[in-house]
Amino acid sequence: MSTPAGVAIAPLDCILAFDGNNRLAVRRSGGQAGLPFTGPDLGTARERLAAAFPAHSEPAERFGAEAAGRSYRVHLALVEGAPASSSRSSSWRPGPRGSPRRSAPSSPPSGRT
């Protein structure tokens, strides 16, 4: 279905959820991977995140993107634990190559200089 000229489609909100090992949660459906935490607004995306991962950081908006003719506001969140069994079929994918696994400490451990 095409969009009439001059009509803008509202962007979707998408939360990319990473665990402490920098793995990305993805939705598995019919052998294909998809974005598991999307919605017409951040509240809906946040509800989907909370249903799958009750322990998570507050999603932070980082950038906008376009894919398959849709615009997205992309938020990042850190999650803990395995996905809830009642959530959509989720699995993990490795994070971006070369990205750090954990943040380096900002100061040396006590007793060292």
C-alpha positions, 0 to 999 in steps of 0.5 A, a space after each residue: 500500500 502506498 502513502 498519498 503524497 504529502 502524508 508523513 508516516 509517524 516513526 516507530 519507536 524501537 528499543 535495542 536491548 543488550 545484555 552485559 555481554 553485548 548480545 542483542 535480543 532479537 525476535 525469531 519468527 519462521 526462521 527470520 530475525 526481527 526487532 522484538 521491542 517496537 511500537 507506535 510510541 515509546 510506551 508500547 515498546 517499553 511494555 514489550 521490553 518489560 514483558 520480556 526482561 523485567 530487569 532493564 535500564 531506562 531506554 535512552 534514545 540514541 538515533 533515528 534510522 530508516 529500514 524497509 520504508 519505515 522510520 524508527 526512533 532507536 533507543 538502547 537499553 541494558 537487560 539482565 537475565 534470560 527472556 521471560 518464558 511468556 515473552 515472544 520467542 527471543 534469542 541473542 545475537 552478538 553485538 557490533 564487532 569491536 565493541 567493548 564487552 564492559 566499560 573500563 573503570 574510570 579510575 584504577 582500583 584502590 591501592 594502585 596508581 
